[in-house]
Structure formats: structure tokens, C-alpha cells
Amino acid sequence: MDGREYRADFPLLANNQFVYLDSAATAQRAASVIQAEKEFYENMNANPLRGLYELSIRATEGYEEARKAAAGLIGAKPTETVFVRNTTEALNLVAYSYGLTYINEGDEIITSVMEHHSNMLPWRMVAEKTGAVLKYLEPKEDGTLTEEELTSKITEKTRLVAIGQVSNVLGCENPVRQITELAHQAGAVVVVDAAQSVPHIKVDVKELGVDFLAYSGHKLMGPFGIGVLYGREELLDQMPPFLRGGEMIETVTLEGQTWAELPHKFEAGTVNAAGAWGLKAAIEYLQSAGYETIGRIEDELTTLLMKGMRELPYVRIQGSEDPLKHHGIVSFTIDGVHPHDISSILDGYGVNIRAGHHCAEPLMRYLGVGSTARASLYLYNTREDIEALLEKLPEIRKILGF
């Protein structure tokens, strides 16, 4: 099984011959998503939440319909669902609004060495400003976080645990439910970076029991500049606003102000309503394909890719040897070749992959590599895409004189 039947729905892929294997960075957009944004500007283009005339009301209704879709995708309530620009902004919102308010000197913040910088640097900031202690979970070579590691690091001093559900480098899935149970026993809250999980696997915030969870629209075929933060309602109620200005207020006087109800308290200024409408279309496309189908496509193609790579003795795959534990992400190196050269040479053959530290420099050092090349898949990839990459890997070393 591959994504041949879906590829035609994506104009950039349908109209070009290149191979796109960088979906962990950003996914391609289906025609229905592109059309949805266009539709908003053609039929609903007014400032939502502010006007009492029909066009503005229509924009408001569309914006709130999109919120219901974004909430429903992860089993949340609309009042717990805040629109932001991306996962990075969502995590910073929690760090500034919750972290700086409720984390104190001597408290412990737990994250992992596998985190994207967006789920590491905000917590370092909180630790520096409050005097809290930042500790890191260390995985096994395949990315596994053992029970011993979790129980030794999450203690009665822990007040917040920030963890990525799926690593953007190793593709491994972390035991979020187990982490949440341990954290809650210690009286801590759990913040989940779901940028790499929500596009690929079913996520339910209530089943996981997490306190905060963030995902980006652009990684699940939605527009740039729209993302989602879920927060437990009682926590969001207690948190001060992250940004202040238009629309996030109830009243303002010269002496003070009161805040708008959730979730608008955290959505200052003119919102990205067109992006939200496009995200709604992306969610509908994802749901029509189904997570089961997405998983089958990714698993089959990842298996094919890793099998072919193992036949090349100079290729080193990072992470688990089991392709079913990669969620469509395969990071690798080639002996004697810098990952930037791998990517540049493949680009000359029309094969697009990522190269670098993938915003995870501490993990690179932990793995003992400076950087890696990364091929990442989605539902529109085909066996031909994988075969094109495998066919060109031997050419890289030949070109460089090996």
C-alpha cells in the first residue's frame, strides 16, 4: 500500500516530478485546503469577533467552526482550544503564562534530551528566571525512555514535565500516558509537544490525561501560521494572558481591565481566521483518509526504505531497528559524507530530504553525530519515491570519490 491515490490531491506534487520526503518539517497541502483559504477571503473576509454586521458574523462563525474541528481532532472542548501561530508559540505561551506564574525556586522541571528546541528552550528560560532546576530524561540508543529513567527523574520535587510525543529525529513514540501518571502522582503538570504525533496517530487528550498539548497546522497539511494549544480548562482559567491588547479583554478602564472568557483570553489581536478555516479543511481531509490508512502507508514505506538502507554498508540509521517504531521518520548518516552534501546531491536528482541538526542539537551530541540526513513520509508518498531515494544513495559516495 502506498499514497498513489492521494498524491493527485496535492497540486505541488501532482504538477511536479520531484520526490518530497520532508513532511516532518512541513506537509504538502491538498487542493481542498488551498481552496478553503481562498474561499474565506472571497466569501468571509471581515475581522471576526468584532463586527455586528453579517459579513463579520459569518467570519466569526467560520472561525469558531474551525475551533470545534481543531478541538474534536484531539478530544478536547472548544473552550480548552486556543489558536496560536504554531507549536512553538503554544509551548512559549505555557512557559510564560503558567511556568513563570506557578514554578518556583527549587522546583524541578523535567524534559528530555530528545526534545525539539521549541520544547526545551522555553523551560530553560523558566528555570533561569525562577531558580527552578531543569533535568533531562536520557533515552536508550533507540529512543526508548525506560521505566527506571522515568521513576528516577520524576520525583516529589517535579512540578512540570515537558515531553514530545513523537521525536522529530528518531520517530519514536514516548510513553506519554505513563509519564502523565507519574507526574500527576508527584503533583506536576504535563506539557506535550504533539507536532509530530497529531498528523500521524490518533491523539486524545482526555485518554492521555495531559494538562497541555500543542500541535501545528502546517505539519498536518494545513496552512502556515496556525497552530493549536489544548489546556485543561481549570488551568487556563488560572493563568494570566500571554499577550495583551485587542479582543482578549472584557473591559478596560484607565485603572484596570478584566479578561475575556476562554479561549479568547489568549488570542490577542486580529486572528488568523483564514488559516483556521484552511486548518479545518486539512483536518477534514486527514479524517477522510483516516489514521489507520496513514499508518499503513507510512509503515510499509518505512519498512521498504530501511530494508534498502540496510543493504548499503555505509549507511547508518538512527533509532530503532524496527521500522514500525519510526512513524515515517528515518534519520541516517553516510560514512565519510556530511549530511548537507547528502541533501544537496539528492536535490540535484529531484529528491528532497532534510539535513542538519533538526532543531535538536542536544540529541545530536547525545547520539554522537553532528547532524543527520532525514527522510520523512506522509500519506501521499509512494514506493517510487522510496525507490528513487534508494537508487541515488550509492551515487552520493561515487560523486565524492569513495
ZIVEN-V603606 format. One record per residue. N is the residue number from 1. RES is the residue in one small letter. NEAR is the number of other C-alpha atoms within 8 Angstrom. Layout:
BEGIN
N,RES,NEAR  N,RES,NEAR
END
This chain:
BEGIN
1,m,5  2,d,12  3,g,11  4,r,9  5,e,6  6,y,9  7,r,11  8,a,9  9,d,9  10,f,12  11,p,10  12,l,7  13,l,12  14,a,10  15,n,6  16,n,6  17,q,7  18,f,8  19,v,9  20,y,11  21,l,13  22,d,14  23,s,12  24,a,11  25,a,7  26,t,10  27,a,13  28,q,9  29,r,12  30,a,12  31,a,9  32,s,10  33,v,15  34,i,10  35,q,9  36,a,11  37,e,12  38,k,8  39,e,9  40,f,12  41,y,9  42,e,7  43,n,6  44,m,12  45,n,10  46,a,7  47,n,10  48,p,14  49,l,9  50,r,7  51,g,8  52,l,6  53,y,6  54,e,6  55,l,9  56,s,16  57,i,12  58,r,10  59,a,16  60,t,11  61,e,8  62,g,11  63,y,13  64,e,8  65,e,9  66,a,12  67,r,14  68,k,10  69,a,10  70,a,13  71,a,14  72,g,10  73,l,10  74,i,11  75,g,10  76,a,13  77,k,9  78,p,10  79,t,8  80,e,14  81,t,15  82,v,13  83,f,11  84,v,13  85,r,13  86,n,13  87,t,17  88,t,9  89,e,9  90,a,14  91,l,15  92,n,10  93,l,10  94,v,10  95,a,12  96,y,12  97,s,12  98,y,12  99,g,11  100,l,12  101,t,8  102,y,6  103,i,12  104,n,9  105,e,8  106,g,8  107,d,12  108,e,12  109,i,15  110,i,14  111,t,14  112,s,12  113,v,11  114,m,13  115,e,14  116,h,12  117,h,9  118,s,11  119,n,15  120,m,11  121,l,8  122,p,12  123,w,12  124,r,9  125,m,8  126,v,14  127,a,12  128,e,8  129,k,8  130,t,10  131,g,10  132,a,15  133,v,10  134,l,11  135,k,10  136,y,9  137,l,12  138,e,9  139,p,13  140,k,8  141,e,8  142,d,11  143,g,11  144,t,9  145,l,12  146,t,8  147,e,6  148,e,6  149,e,11  150,l,11  151,t,9  152,s,7  153,k,10  154,i,12  155,t,9  156,e,6  157,k,9  158,t,15  159,r,13  160,l,12  161,v,13  162,a,14  163,i,14  164,g,13  165,q,13  166,v,13  167,s,14  168,n,10  169,v,11  170,l,14  171,g,14  172,c,14  173,e,9  174,n,11  175,p,8  176,v,9  177,r,10  178,q,7  179,i,9  180,t,13  181,e,9  182,l,10  183,a,17  184,h,9  185,q,7  186,a,12  187,g,9  188,a,11  189,v,12  190,v,13  191,v,13  192,v,12  193,d,15  194,a,13  195,a,12  196,q,14  197,s,11  198,v,12  199,p,9  200,h,11  201,i,8  202,k,8  203,v,10  204,d,10  205,v,11  206,k,8  207,e,6  208,l,10  209,g,9  210,v,13  211,d,11  212,f,12  213,l,13  214,a,15  215,y,14  216,s,13  217,g,15  218,h,13  219,k,14  220,l,13  221,m,14  222,g,18  223,p,12  224,f,8  225,g,11  226,i,17  227,g,15  228,v,17  229,l,15  230,y,13  231,g,11  232,r,9  233,e,8  234,e,6  235,l,9  236,l,10  237,d,7  238,q,6  239,m,9  240,p,6  241,p,8  242,f,8  243,l,7  244,r,7  245,g,8  246,g,8  247,e,14  248,m,14  249,i,12  250,e,10  251,t,7  252,v,9  253,t,6  254,l,4  255,e,5  256,g,6  257,q,9  258,t,8  259,w,9  260,a,10  261,e,7  262,l,10  263,p,11  264,h,11  265,k,13  266,f,11  267,e,13  268,a,13  269,g,8  270,t,8  271,v,7  272,n,8  273,a,10  274,a,10  275,g,13  276,a,13  277,w,14  278,g,15  279,l,16  280,k,14  281,a,12  282,a,15  283,i,13  284,e,8  285,y,10  286,l,11  287,q,8  288,s,6  289,a,8  290,g,8  291,y,11  292,e,6  293,t,9  294,i,12  295,g,11  296,r,9  297,i,14  298,e,14  299,d,12  300,e,10  301,l,14  302,t,15  303,t,10  304,l,9  305,l,11  306,m,11  307,k,8  308,g,9  309,m,10  310,r,8  311,e,6  312,l,8  313,p,6  314,y,6  315,v,11  316,r,9  317,i,10  318,q,10  319,g,12  320,s,12  321,e,5  322,d,6  323,p,11  324,l,8  325,k,9  326,h,15  327,h,13  328,g,12  329,i,15  330,v,15  331,s,13  332,f,11  333,t,13  334,i,11  335,d,7  336,g,4  337,v,9  338,h,8  339,p,13  340,h,9  341,d,8  342,i,13  343,s,13  344,s,8  345,i,9  346,l,15  347,d,10  348,g,7  349,y,7  350,g,9  351,v,13  352,n,12  353,i,14  354,r,12  355,a,13  356,g,9  357,h,10  358,h,11  359,c,6  360,a,12  361,e,11  362,p,8  363,l,10  364,m,12  365,r,9  366,y,8  367,l,7  368,g,6  369,v,8  370,g,8  371,s,11  372,t,12  373,a,15  374,r,13  375,a,11  376,s,12  377,l,15  378,y,12  379,l,11  380,y,11  381,n,14  382,t,10  383,r,8  384,e,6  385,d,11  386,i,11  387,e,9  388,a,10  389,l,10  390,l,11  391,e,8  392,k,10  393,l,9  394,p,9  395,e,8  396,i,11  397,r,10  398,k,8  399,i,7  400,l,6  401,g,5  402,f,5
END
